[in-house]
Amino acid sequence: MAKVGKRIRAAREGLDRNKLYALDEALALVKERATTKFDESVEIALNLGVDPRHADQMVRGVCLLPNGTGKTVRVAVFARGDKADEAKAAGADIVGAEELVAEVQAGKIDFDRCIATPDMMPLVGRLGKVLGPRGLMPNPKIGTVTPDVTTAVNDAKGGAVQFRVEKAGIVHAGVGKASFDTDKLSENIKAIVDAVIKAKPTGAKGTYLKRVAISSTMGPGLKIDPSTVSA
């Protein structure tokens, strides 16, 4: 059995691992225990009643957090001509076409979010094996394949969070920083929960939102009463 360090033991003191906490109470406890030297991220885990091995039970989407993520996001845009100029004006960090495809194929991936105009997809499609496993492949369903590159770049920079259910039926997402006010974290959490609920697939049966938990990067997880996270 792995040894638990002093800091983790101290962070767990006073917590009931079986209790379903109200959201605001849990956030106060998470913030109180985020004591590392860096500004820890606050993350949410949603356990859903789906089996993503079935196509009609896949859950994915994007949510624009009302208070942002607190992270600096580097955005790459695959575009040519006027759309490339538009992307640069919107604040994209990297813009290119064939030369950017070549860089990615060579393993140079210096960005956190990837956007493409529709006409670039025949080229970008070659990068599926590289970008797909990293969750970076542009997709029209989540607004990252679009002619409106200005909106896409602004959303990515302003706090758009992509989510996708994992094999075990769990959705993980960052919802802000421990330095955020409790109210701002609460608003972000309710927004992402609402987006996941709206993304409920047709094949989902029974209870859809089974369990909710939050934690900071280095802190213990707390179970949340699902009734307290509805928008």
C-alpha positions as CSV (number, residue, x, y, z in Angstrom):
1,M,0.0,0.0,0.0
2,A,1.4,3.4,-1.0
3,K,2.6,5.6,1.9
4,V,0.5,8.8,2.4
5,G,2.6,11.9,2.9
6,K,2.2,14.4,5.8
7,R,0.8,17.1,3.5
8,I,-1.9,14.7,2.2
9,R,-2.8,13.5,5.6
10,A,-3.1,17.0,6.9
11,A,-5.3,18.0,3.9
12,R,-7.6,15.0,4.6
13,E,-8.1,15.9,8.3
14,G,-11.6,16.9,9.1
15,L,-13.0,15.5,5.9
16,D,-15.7,12.9,5.6
17,R,-14.9,10.8,2.5
18,N,-18.3,9.3,2.4
19,K,-20.3,12.6,2.9
20,L,-22.1,14.3,0.0
21,Y,-21.1,17.9,0.5
22,A,-23.1,20.9,-0.7
23,L,-21.2,22.6,-3.5
24,D,-20.3,25.9,-1.7
25,E,-19.1,24.0,1.4
26,A,-17.0,21.7,-0.7
27,L,-15.4,24.6,-2.5
28,A,-14.5,26.3,0.7
29,L,-12.8,23.1,1.9
30,V,-11.0,22.6,-1.4
31,K,-9.7,26.2,-1.4
32,E,-8.6,26.0,2.3
33,R,-6.5,22.9,1.5
34,A,-4.9,24.2,-1.7
35,T,-1.7,25.1,0.1
36,T,1.1,24.5,-2.5
37,K,3.3,27.3,-3.7
38,F,1.6,27.5,-7.1
39,D,-2.0,28.4,-7.8
40,E,-3.7,25.0,-8.0
41,S,-6.4,24.2,-10.6
42,V,-9.8,23.1,-9.4
43,E,-11.1,20.1,-11.3
44,I,-14.5,18.3,-11.5
45,A,-15.2,14.7,-12.2
46,L,-18.7,13.6,-13.3
47,N,-19.5,9.9,-13.3
48,L,-22.2,9.3,-15.9
49,G,-24.6,6.4,-16.5
50,V,-23.3,5.8,-20.0
51,D,-21.1,3.2,-21.8
52,P,-19.0,5.2,-24.3
53,R,-18.2,2.0,-26.2
54,H,-21.6,2.4,-27.8
55,A,-21.9,5.3,-30.3
56,D,-25.3,6.3,-29.0
57,Q,-23.9,6.8,-25.5
58,M,-20.9,9.0,-26.4
59,V,-20.8,12.4,-24.5
60,R,-18.8,15.3,-25.8
61,G,-19.1,19.0,-26.2
62,V,-17.7,22.4,-25.2
63,C,-18.6,24.8,-22.5
64,L,-17.7,28.4,-22.2
65,L,-17.0,29.0,-18.5
66,P,-18.5,32.3,-17.4
67,N,-15.3,33.2,-15.4
68,G,-12.7,31.6,-17.6
69,T,-10.2,28.9,-16.6
70,G,-7.4,31.0,-15.2
71,K,-5.0,29.4,-17.6
72,T,-3.1,31.0,-20.5
73,V,-4.2,29.0,-23.6
74,R,-2.0,28.8,-26.7
75,V,-4.2,28.6,-29.8
76,A,-3.2,27.3,-33.2
77,V,-5.3,28.0,-36.3
78,F,-5.0,26.2,-39.7
79,A,-6.1,28.8,-42.2
80,R,-5.1,30.6,-45.4
81,G,-5.4,34.1,-46.8
82,D,-8.0,36.4,-45.2
83,K,-9.0,33.8,-42.6
84,A,-5.3,33.5,-41.5
85,D,-5.2,37.3,-41.1
86,E,-8.5,37.2,-39.2
87,A,-7.1,34.5,-36.9
88,K,-4.0,36.6,-36.2
89,A,-6.1,39.7,-35.5
90,A,-8.2,37.7,-33.0
91,G,-5.1,36.7,-31.0
92,A,-4.2,33.3,-32.3
93,D,-0.7,32.3,-31.2
94,I,0.2,30.2,-34.3
95,V,-1.4,30.4,-37.7
96,G,-0.5,28.5,-40.8
97,A,-1.4,26.0,-43.5
98,E,0.9,23.5,-45.2
99,E,3.9,24.6,-43.2
100,L,2.0,24.2,-39.9
101,V,0.8,20.7,-40.9
102,A,4.5,19.8,-41.6
103,E,5.6,21.1,-38.2
104,V,2.9,19.1,-36.4
105,Q,3.8,16.0,-38.4
106,A,7.4,16.5,-37.3
107,G,6.2,16.5,-33.7
108,K,6.3,20.2,-32.9
109,I,3.0,20.8,-31.0
110,D,3.4,24.1,-29.2
111,F,-0.3,24.8,-28.5
112,D,-3.2,23.8,-26.3
113,R,-6.2,24.3,-28.6
114,C,-6.5,23.7,-32.4
115,I,-8.9,25.4,-34.8
116,A,-9.3,24.9,-38.5
117,T,-11.3,26.5,-41.3
118,P,-13.4,23.9,-43.2
119,D,-11.3,24.2,-46.4
120,M,-8.2,23.1,-44.4
121,M,-9.7,19.8,-43.2
122,P,-8.4,17.7,-46.1
123,L,-4.9,18.7,-45.0
124,V,-5.6,18.7,-41.2
125,G,-7.2,15.3,-41.5
126,R,-3.8,13.8,-42.1
127,L,-2.9,14.7,-38.5
128,G,-5.5,12.6,-36.9
129,K,-3.1,10.1,-35.5
130,V,-1.0,12.9,-34.0
131,L,-3.7,15.3,-32.7
132,G,-6.4,12.8,-31.9
133,P,-4.8,11.1,-28.9
134,R,-4.0,14.5,-27.5
135,G,-7.6,15.7,-27.7
136,L,-6.5,18.4,-30.2
137,M,-8.2,17.3,-33.4
138,P,-10.5,20.0,-34.8
139,N,-14.1,18.9,-34.8
140,P,-17.2,20.8,-36.1
141,K,-19.3,19.4,-33.2
142,I,-17.3,21.4,-30.7
143,G,-16.9,24.5,-32.8
144,T,-13.2,24.0,-33.7
145,V,-13.9,23.5,-37.4
146,T,-15.5,26.8,-38.5
147,P,-15.3,29.7,-40.9
148,D,-15.8,32.0,-37.9
149,V,-12.2,31.9,-36.6
150,T,-12.6,35.1,-34.6
151,T,-15.3,33.6,-32.4
152,A,-13.5,30.3,-32.1
153,V,-10.2,32.0,-31.0
154,N,-12.0,34.3,-28.6
155,D,-13.8,31.4,-27.0
156,A,-10.7,29.3,-26.7
157,K,-8.8,32.2,-25.1
158,G,-11.8,33.2,-22.9
159,G,-12.5,29.9,-21.2
160,A,-14.0,27.4,-23.5
161,V,-13.6,23.9,-22.0
162,Q,-13.9,20.8,-24.2
163,F,-15.2,17.7,-22.5
164,R,-15.4,14.1,-23.6
165,V,-16.5,11.0,-21.6
166,E,-13.7,8.5,-20.9
167,K,-14.0,4.7,-21.1
168,A,-15.2,4.4,-17.5
169,G,-18.0,6.8,-18.1
170,I,-16.3,9.8,-16.4
171,V,-15.9,13.4,-17.6
172,H,-13.0,15.4,-16.2
173,A,-12.7,19.1,-16.6
174,G,-10.8,22.1,-15.1
175,V,-13.1,24.7,-13.8
176,G,-10.8,27.5,-12.6
177,K,-8.1,28.2,-10.0
178,A,-8.0,27.9,-6.3
179,S,-7.4,31.6,-6.1
180,F,-10.9,32.2,-7.7
181,D,-13.7,33.4,-5.4
182,T,-16.1,30.6,-4.4
183,D,-18.9,32.3,-6.3
184,K,-16.9,32.3,-9.5
185,L,-15.9,28.6,-9.1
186,S,-19.5,27.8,-8.3
187,E,-20.7,29.5,-11.5
188,N,-18.2,27.7,-13.6
189,I,-19.1,24.3,-12.1
190,K,-22.8,24.8,-12.7
191,A,-22.1,25.8,-16.3
192,I,-20.0,22.7,-17.0
193,V,-22.6,20.4,-15.3
194,D,-25.4,22.1,-17.3
195,A,-23.5,21.6,-20.5
196,V,-22.8,17.9,-19.8
197,I,-26.5,17.4,-18.9
198,K,-27.6,19.0,-22.2
199,A,-25.2,16.7,-24.0
200,K,-27.0,13.6,-22.7
201,P,-27.0,11.1,-25.5
202,T,-30.1,9.3,-26.8
203,G,-28.8,5.9,-25.7
204,A,-28.4,6.9,-22.0
205,K,-30.7,4.9,-19.8
206,G,-31.5,5.2,-16.0
207,T,-29.7,7.7,-13.9
208,Y,-27.5,9.9,-16.1
209,L,-25.6,12.0,-13.6
210,K,-24.5,9.5,-11.0
211,R,-21.7,11.1,-9.0
212,V,-19.9,14.4,-8.8
213,A,-16.6,15.1,-7.1
214,I,-14.2,18.1,-7.0
215,S,-10.6,18.5,-6.0
216,S,-7.6,20.8,-6.4
217,T,-4.5,19.7,-8.3
218,M,-2.8,18.4,-5.2
219,G,-5.7,18.1,-2.8
220,P,-8.1,15.4,-1.8
221,G,-11.4,14.8,-3.7
222,L,-14.7,15.6,-2.2
223,K,-18.1,14.1,-3.2
224,I,-20.7,16.6,-4.1
225,D,-24.5,16.4,-3.7
226,P,-25.6,16.5,-7.3
227,S,-28.7,18.5,-6.4
228,T,-26.4,21.4,-5.5
229,V,-24.7,21.7,-8.8
230,S,-27.6,22.3,-11.1
231,A,-27.4,25.6,-13.0
